[in-house]
Amino acid sequence: MDRKKNEQVKKQTEAHSENAAVSLYLTLMLAVMIPLILTMIEGARISAIKLRLECAADLMADSLLSEYNRELLKQYDLLLIDTAYDTGSGSLDHMLEHLEEYLSYNLQPSKGTYLFTDRDLLGLTLESAEIVSVSRATDEEGAVFEYLVISAMLEKYGLAYVADVQDMIATSTSQRLYESDIEEDCASSQGAVNAIEVPEPEPVYDEAGNEIESDWHPPAKDDPAANVRAVSSGGILSLVCKEPVSQAAFAAEWGVDRRSLVKGDGCPEDWEERNTLAEQLLFNEFVMEKCGCYTEAKENSHLQYEIEYIAMGHDNDAENLKAVAHRLLLFRGGANGVHYAGDTVLQAESKAMAAGLSFVCFMPECEPLFEAVIAAAWIYAESLADVRILFSGGRIPLIKEHSDWNLSLGSALSMGISTGMDAADGAIESGHGLNYKDHLRLLLYLTPAQQKRNRCMNVVEMDIRKIPGYEQFRLDDCVAGAAVQLVFRSSYGYTFLMERRFRYA
């Protein structure tokens, strides 16, 4: 009996020992697991805080970038944040206010909604925000603006869009059309004729030894180009323009190249360089697409001839159009000179007239000089006719064939330029080749890049200012990107420092 009782007691003791071991094991495990669980919970909280901050900062950046100036996008396909925010005066403080408002909402989206079941396990608030760098449209002398323009054109068209323009430029450069000056050619040719000294004949005496009076006079050195110059002296616009010329002007002193600009920190570091010829030609195509000109005026624009302004830089339409007409005259003079040099039919006509003129003037030795004067005058008249055709909406081949020549020698020299212009009007409808805007493309290629950027920015400002509510619009108030430094605090005792960069393009 005692034996059985001892065995029972022994079994109970062993059971209690086993239970005590399990209890001790669990106690020891809890001592390890509770801190581990709490650490994991806190780690999850920190990870959740970081994720919330990343999401909040990204949403903030996207929200700021979505506040682009709608008129800039509508008219020019440009994305820029106008820091004026329709207040009339731009300031980064306005942008900072919007930034803080977006972050506050993103961190506590349910704040003020009285959701009793809502419990904030992160307790995040924005402690401070600072804009540490900003890229303004006018920074680096307009390099930011140019980059955005090229980016927009690349996305819209690609580099293949300017292949034809590159071919035109290559032809013009190889033929040295940009270097010609038909006016100087006319003047120098006639100067060579005028410089010829004709010797007086020997005196003749009668039987008494008295000198016989002679009715000899120096032969007239006729100027075949005199009629050309007489007509063109009235002003080139009166010859080439059929429609009234705009007299619009602007106050040049407020342009981006004249006034003191608000400076930013330049282009973002991660922007690629875009300075190849094709990319620069895309900028020119932006000008051609978005701006008005003599043949295609833009509605509600400050200047009627915006492309002419960007190419020439005068502060009024009339002077810009006059400068373009004169530059096209010289350019077409070079192109027509290249054709004339290879057209034996035209050369034969000039040579025949020169031979007759030298015979009439009793100056056979001057035939080559007369031929040069006649050729220069003919090319000059033909070039004026070309400009008139272009201004009327017609087309002219870059380098002509014989059938493309518009003026006969008679209409160019004898009948007068005005009559020749009327005769050339018939070629407007049937013409082929390059139109007025194509020739403007070639002129824009010659315009220095810095001047193009400044003048293009001036045009953008002028046009946006015509929109009600944007009378004080300034491109240097417009931001293409920024870097901000943010400090967040959690009610659970954590502080986080974050830097976020955001930009267009």
Beta strands, then each sheet from edge to edge (+ up, - down):
strand 1: 81-82
strand 2: 124-136
strand 3: 204-205
strand 4: 211-212
strand 5: 478-490
strand 6: 495-503
sheet 1: 1+ 5- 2+
sheet 2: 1+ 5- 6+
sheet 3: 3+ 4-
end
